[in-house]
Amino acid sequence: MKFFKNISIVIFLLVTLVSKGQILPVHLTTEMAENPLAVIQNQPKFGWKLVSKESDASQIAYLILVASSEEKLNNDDGDIWNTGRVNSDKNLHIVYNGKPLKNETKYFWKVKVWNQQGKLSKWSRTATFRTAPLESELNPVWIGAITKADSHLPEGRNFHSATYKREKKDAIINASDSLSRRSIMLRKPFEIKKEIKEAVVYISGLGHYELTINGKKVGNSQFAPLWTDYDKTVNYNVYELNAKQLQKGENVIGVLLGNGMYNTLAERYTKFFVSFGPPTLFFKMKIKYNDNSEEIIQSDETWKYSKSPITYNSIFGGEDYNANLEQKGWNTKKFKDSNWKKVVVQEAPKGVLRPQTATPITIQKQYEVKTAKELKPNFFIFDMGQNLSGFPTIKVKGKKGQTVRVWVGESLNEDGTVGQGKSGKPYYYDYTLKSKDTEEWTPKFSFYGFQFVQIENINYKETKDKSLPTLLDLKSNFIYNSAGEAGSFACSNELFNKTHEIINYAIKSNFQSVFTDCPQREKLGWLEEIHLNGPGLLFNYSLQTFVPATMQNIADSQRENGLIPSIVPEYIIFGGDFTDSPEWGVTGVILPWMYYEYYGDASLIEKYYSIMKNYVDYLESKSKNHIVSHGLGDWYDYGTHPAGYSKNSPIALSATSHFYYGASLVAKAAKLLGKIDDIEKYETLTTEIRTAFNNEFFNAETKQYGTGSQFSNAVPIFMNIVEPQYKEAVMQNLLADIAAKGDRLTTGDVGNRYLFQALARNGENETMFKMNNHYDAPGYGFQIKYGVTTLTEQWDPRKGNSYNHFMMGQIEEWFYQSLAGIVADPEKPGFKHFFIQPEVVGDMTFAKADYQSVYGKIVSSWEKKDGKFILSVEIPVNTTATIKLPVAKNSEIKIDDKKIRAGNDGIKPVLELGSGKYIIECTI
């Protein structure tokens, strides 16, 4: 919560500066990001939040200034764009309409607004944005130790590495010291003779890089740049350097390269063996001096390289480091590089160079040893207390040449050793000591999912055996994307609180370059979990810049025939249903709509409309009489059968329902975008699929769909496929099955959301409560009782492989939307208007949630106390909310101690409120 809390503190401090009756714009964004360094749009969109001490505050007009320099802006000279007063309540997605923007240029802007009383605010704080260069302006030159042709690396995207090992026994590949897969260090000295105005770095080091200037790391990224399909897109990062990072005279650029997903290895464990080429670097630094002259320093044949002390690095297999190979000061000016070799100019990756606009992965938290157990003499098992994605940091002391091997894993074997049998083995880290002094080491280019650490042949804390090295300290580093947290949830039910916790630890562990399935054996971007967990992800995390990057990956992966593969980026081709499953591919249609609903931004629907349409057309081409029959179905549904393909429900029912869902959203997109011909085409298609679905799967006598399973009946209810006259009967059949199963679910990865929301949206929240408030399998409580600290792959962890999957975490949507009652209004997307309609269920006495919407903080917090229902709400400035109270319509209602008369929806009291903080009290 650190990032989220920091934002809250800043906004609170700004509110204290606002005088009575005033309004103030804060948290300025360009293209949904604060002070972005690589805006690619020539008409970027601006936005801001508003704060005010008054209730019912709103904006009626704004004035934006954009300037070419901070000095001009401070003098209120909007030489690039001066909107003048614009009478509008709009404070998001305001399209730039000033002078043409220049590439590779920094701009400064600010805004002031008028409130509903016509009072003018103070100017906001200054915000900035920098425009990106064209790829031709970057003129990328890629360098490294060996060309792709000479490296003899494999082509193609193979599932298992064994085939390659049998067929290719090239010494260059198998040699442990091969330049084709070895981490290298690159350096470039350069001189600065004049006073610097600004210096900007554009860099892409593949698979991953660490950049230093004069020995100091630039930025805080881990595993940069973010993963892409390197044949389609290559991300580069942008850094602004400050005066302290560069100095007059000689300076040195240092870059360390690792393999990442760009160049996976066949040694040790690997899920697959694929290579886009050997490690490679593109670098450009543009320096502007105070005399307005410029200098370019870029990657070229003048750079030098040497092998790094990282002797092995694999995203799947681990990392080895020999400290005896260190070259002290290699990235500083005093170092002599006469023994270093000249780089070679390499073949450029095939993908288009694009700036990485999504936030980087960083080390978010460190954990100390919780317990240490000496399993046998000098053989230690450490419990770090939390399963996570990351890597260890070790502090050791011993003799030169001694090696410490660190095994990590999610679970323990029966004999107490660390188990990797289900998560991918062998995976370990080797560190070779260089001296008798204390040494500390943290890996750079590999991560794994683990809670336990095993280290053999060591002393711990005290040197009892002088022939062995001594481990002085051990930490685990938790890495995930730095997008920041958007929400929080808590309630009186501890099972639900713990469920929320283990789900979010699993989400964070898999919140990497892409949303992965697990942080150990696969690390792959299986798509279905994004849309099925979408509301939970969007309530919990700030995904404004991450979702567009995901959609670019989806667009890159779409085949010519329209197929969106199940994994994106598609590093490997599993084939069959594992490549082509509608429940997975339809993410490319659903995700732009979720983005629009939560952020009020239709740009992804506009940009990727053809992707959405082509995928639905692909499903139509695979259908027979509008029935699609392939795919995985309700993956990992629960029963006595082994988990995998859907067993409880027909696969064709699942596939066709998602075909319908996709077609309906394309029809909706066509209407939004004014695509006249497509509106008729896809509305007709949607109707035809619905008719075919009901003809094929609905039994009019029994009022059951498919097999009558929970998924079979829930999905047509959720998607409004069921004919209105039959909906109640189907709902009763669904409830009857749940009751017959002892209030237990039978759904899996796909079905959970539809089951949960079919209940929640149709007045069956008590059933939801009973179905999830227990410690039996299937259910979240069983996992908690089992002792896991992250959500697992299967409802019964004992049967699954991974202890760190978030795909079953769909209950988060219920926590926020039902228990706390924060519900978006699809007619006014982005929470411009929203509903607060909490559900009081079971024996719960309170629930509370907050959410940082694009307009500001929304709070819904209720409690039952002394026969009263007390609801505290917070509504952001420039928004409105409809409050639906969970009490009888004739209940006495007070707001801030004032009795009020509420409207009603026929059953419950309804209030319409503007911005502000309110305490609403009702009799139960």
CORVENFEN-V134844 format. One record per backbone hydrogen bond with DSSP energy under -0.5 kcal/mol. CO is the residue of the C=O (numbers start at 1). NH is the residue of the N-H. Records with the same first field share a line. If there is no record, write none. Layout:
CO: NH ; NH
This chain:
1: 5
2: 6
3: 7
4: 8
5: 9
6: 10
7: 11
8: 12
9: 13
10: 14
11: 15
12: 16
13: 17
14: 17
15: 18
17: 19
19: 22
22: 53
24: 51
26: 49
29: 47
30: 33
33: 30 ; 35
36: 130
39: 132
41: 44
44: 96
45: 31
46: 94
47: 29
49: 26
50: 877
51: 24
57: 878
58: 116
60: 88
61: 114
62: 86
63: 112
64: 83
65: 110
66: 80 ; 81
67: 108
69: 73
70: 74
71: 75
72: 77
73: 76
76: 78
77: 79
80: 99
81: 66
85: 87
86: 62 ; 88
91: 48
93: 95
94: 46
102: 105
105: 131
107: 129
108: 67
109: 127
110: 65
111: 124
112: 63
113: 121
114: 60 ; 61
115: 118
119: 115
127: 109
129: 107
130: 39
134: 138
135: 139 ; 140
141: 283
142: 346
143: 281
144: 344
147: 151
148: 152 ; 153
149: 152
156: 158 ; 275
157: 573
158: 273
160: 164
161: 165
162: 166
163: 167
164: 168
167: 169
170: 173 ; 174
171: 175
175: 178
178: 181 ; 182
183: 308
184: 257
185: 306
186: 255
187: 304
188: 253
190: 251
192: 249
195: 290
198: 288
199: 241
200: 286
201: 239
202: 284
203: 237
204: 206 ; 282
206: 280
208: 258
209: 224
210: 256
211: 218
212: 254
213: 216
216: 213
217: 219
222: 361
224: 209
228: 230
229: 232 ; 233
230: 351
232: 352
234: 354
236: 356
237: 203
239: 201 ; 241
241: 199
242: 245 ; 246
249: 192
251: 190
252: 214
253: 188
254: 212
255: 186
256: 210
258: 208
259: 262 ; 263
260: 263
262: 276 ; 277
272: 274
273: 158
274: 264
280: 206
281: 143
282: 204
283: 299
284: 202
285: 287 ; 297
286: 200 ; 288
287: 295
288: 197 ; 198
289: 292
293: 289
295: 287
297: 285
300: 303
303: 343
304: 187
305: 341
306: 185
309: 311 ; 322
310: 183
312: 320
314: 318
315: 447
317: 428
318: 314
319: 430
320: 311 ; 312
321: 323 ; 432
322: 325
323: 326
326: 328
327: 330
329: 332
331: 215
332: 335
335: 337
337: 340
341: 305
344: 144 ; 346
352: 234 ; 354
354: 236
355: 357
360: 482
361: 222
362: 364 ; 480
365: 478
367: 476
371: 383
373: 375 ; 381
376: 379
378: 457 ; 458
379: 375 ; 376
380: 455
381: 373
382: 384 ; 453
383: 370 ; 371
388: 450
389: 479
390: 448
391: 477
392: 443
393: 475
394: 441
395: 472 ; 473
396: 439
397: 470
399: 402
402: 433
403: 405
404: 406 ; 431
405: 407 ; 456
406: 429
407: 454
409: 451 ; 452
411: 419
413: 416
417: 413
419: 411
420: 423 ; 424
426: 269
427: 408
428: 319
429: 406
430: 321
431: 404 ; 433
432: 323
433: 401
439: 396
441: 394
448: 390 ; 450
450: 388
451: 384
452: 409
453: 382
454: 407
455: 380
457: 469
459: 461 ; 471
460: 462
462: 464
464: 466
465: 468
469: 459
470: 397 ; 472
471: 461
473: 395
474: 369
475: 393
476: 367 ; 478
477: 391 ; 479
478: 364 ; 365
480: 362
481: 484
484: 542
486: 852
488: 850
490: 848
492: 494
493: 497
494: 498
495: 499
496: 500
497: 501
498: 502
499: 503
500: 504
501: 505
502: 506 ; 791
503: 507
504: 508
505: 509
506: 510
507: 510
508: 511
510: 512 ; 516
511: 481
514: 512 ; 516
518: 523
524: 517 ; 526
525: 568
527: 530 ; 531
528: 532
529: 533
533: 537
534: 538
535: 539
536: 540
537: 541
540: 486 ; 487
541: 543
543: 547
545: 549
546: 550
547: 551
548: 552
549: 553
550: 554
551: 555
552: 556
553: 557
554: 558
559: 562
563: 559 ; 565
566: 527
569: 571
572: 574
575: 578
576: 579 ; 580
579: 566
581: 584 ; 585
582: 586
584: 587
585: 588
586: 589 ; 590
587: 591
589: 593
590: 593 ; 594
591: 595
592: 596
593: 597
594: 598
595: 599 ; 601
596: 600
597: 830
598: 854
600: 602
602: 606
603: 607
604: 608
606: 609
608: 612
609: 613
610: 614
611: 615
612: 616
613: 617
614: 618
615: 619
616: 620
617: 621
618: 622
619: 623
620: 623
624: 627
626: 628
627: 624
628: 656
632: 646
633: 635
634: 637
635: 749
644: 636
650: 654
651: 655
652: 656
653: 657
654: 658
655: 659
656: 660
657: 661
658: 662
659: 663
660: 664
661: 665
662: 666
663: 667
664: 668
665: 669
666: 670
667: 671
668: 672
669: 673
670: 674 ; 675
671: 674
674: 676
675: 679
676: 680
677: 681
678: 682
679: 683
680: 684
681: 685
682: 686
683: 687
684: 688
685: 689
686: 690
687: 691
688: 692
689: 693
690: 694
691: 695
692: 696
693: 697
694: 698
697: 706
698: 700
699: 703 ; 704
704: 699
705: 708
709: 713
710: 714
711: 715
712: 716
713: 717
714: 718
715: 719
716: 721 ; 722
717: 720
723: 726 ; 727
724: 727 ; 728
726: 730
727: 731
728: 732
729: 733
730: 734
731: 735
732: 736
733: 737
734: 738
735: 739
736: 740
737: 741
738: 743 ; 744
739: 742
746: 638
748: 752
750: 754
751: 755
752: 756
753: 757
754: 758
755: 759
756: 760
757: 761
759: 762 ; 764
760: 763
764: 768
765: 769
766: 770
767: 771
768: 772
769: 772 ; 773
772: 774
774: 781
776: 782
779: 783
780: 784
781: 785
782: 786
783: 787 ; 788
784: 787
791: 805
795: 797
796: 799 ; 800
797: 800
802: 793
806: 809
809: 812
810: 813 ; 814
811: 815
812: 816
813: 817
814: 818 ; 819
815: 820
816: 822
818: 839
821: 823 ; 837
823: 835
824: 826
825: 828
828: 832 ; 833
832: 880
833: 825
834: 882
835: 823 ; 837
836: 884
838: 840
839: 841
841: 844
845: 864
846: 492
847: 862
848: 490
849: 860
850: 488
851: 853 ; 858
855: 50
856: 853
858: 851
859: 874
860: 849
861: 872
862: 847
863: 865 ; 870
865: 868
867: 924
868: 865 ; 870
869: 871 ; 922
870: 863
871: 873 ; 920
872: 861
873: 918
874: 859
875: 916
876: 879
880: 834
881: 883 ; 913
882: 836 ; 884
883: 885 ; 911
885: 887
887: 909
888: 891
892: 923
893: 900
894: 896 ; 921
895: 898
897: 899
898: 895
900: 893 ; 902
903: 910
907: 889
908: 905
909: 885
910: 903
911: 883 ; 913
913: 881
915: 56
916: 875
918: 873 ; 920
919: 896
920: 871
921: 894
922: 869
